[in-house]
Amino acid sequence: LGDVYKRQVLLPLDGAVGRTCARACGMVPPCVPLIAAGEVVTAEAAARLKRARHTFGLTDGKITVYGE
């Protein structure tokens, strides 16, 4: 992989739109990823995660994406 995929950064969901997700994230239940690792974070997915009561794959409401 290129250098971009070696560095990961933690960003607020709004700031991650258009970036490539570094790990699966979703809501619990159903515990199925809304965004899989390697997929681009969309505005709709970010908004759904912000509204969700219980999530996985986020750290303090922030999402891990690959750095630039």
C-alpha distance (Angstrom), angle and dihedral (degrees) to the residues before:
residue distance angle dihedral
L1 . . .
G2 3.76 . .
D3 3.78 125.0 .
V4 3.82 90.9 -97.1
Y5 3.79 90.6 66.6
K6 3.79 94.1 51.0
R7 3.81 95.2 63.3
Q8 3.78 120.1 64.7
V9 3.79 126.1 -168.9
L10 3.79 132.5 -167.7
L11 3.81 113.5 -129.9
P12 3.79 137.5 173.6
L13 3.80 109.7 -99.0
D14 3.82 93.5 -109.9
G15 3.79 91.0 52.6
A16 3.79 92.8 49.8
V17 3.81 97.4 61.6
G18 3.79 109.0 123.4
R19 3.82 93.1 18.2
T20 3.81 126.7 112.0
C21 3.81 114.1 -102.1
A22 3.81 115.2 -125.6
R23 3.82 98.0 -159.9
A24 3.78 138.1 20.1
C25 3.82 115.8 -85.7
G26 3.75 131.5 -175.8
M27 3.76 149.5 128.6
V28 3.79 130.0 -73.3
P29 2.96 115.5 -109.4
P30 3.05 112.0 55.6
C31 3.83 91.2 26.2
V32 3.79 92.9 -151.2
P33 3.82 114.8 133.6
L34 3.78 114.6 -101.4
I35 3.81 88.6 -169.8
A36 3.80 120.1 25.3
A37 3.78 123.9 -152.5
G38 3.79 108.1 -85.0
E39 3.80 95.2 28.3
V40 3.79 123.9 114.0
V41 3.81 116.0 -107.8
T42 3.81 108.8 -117.9
A43 3.80 126.3 -156.5
E44 3.82 89.6 -117.1
A45 3.83 93.3 52.3
A46 3.82 91.7 46.5
A47 3.81 90.8 50.7
R48 3.82 92.2 49.1
L49 3.80 91.7 50.5
K50 3.82 91.1 48.6
R51 3.81 90.9 53.4
A52 3.81 95.2 45.2
R53 3.78 118.0 105.1
H54 3.83 95.3 -150.9
T55 3.80 124.6 28.1
F56 3.78 140.8 167.3
G57 3.78 129.8 -148.4
L58 3.81 94.4 35.6
T59 3.81 127.2 105.9
D60 3.80 114.0 -145.7
G61 3.80 89.2 -26.4
K62 3.80 93.0 -50.3
I63 3.78 128.2 114.9
T64 3.80 128.7 -136.1
V65 3.81 113.6 -125.7
Y66 3.76 134.2 169.1
G67 3.80 114.0 -91.1
E68 3.76 126.9 -121.7
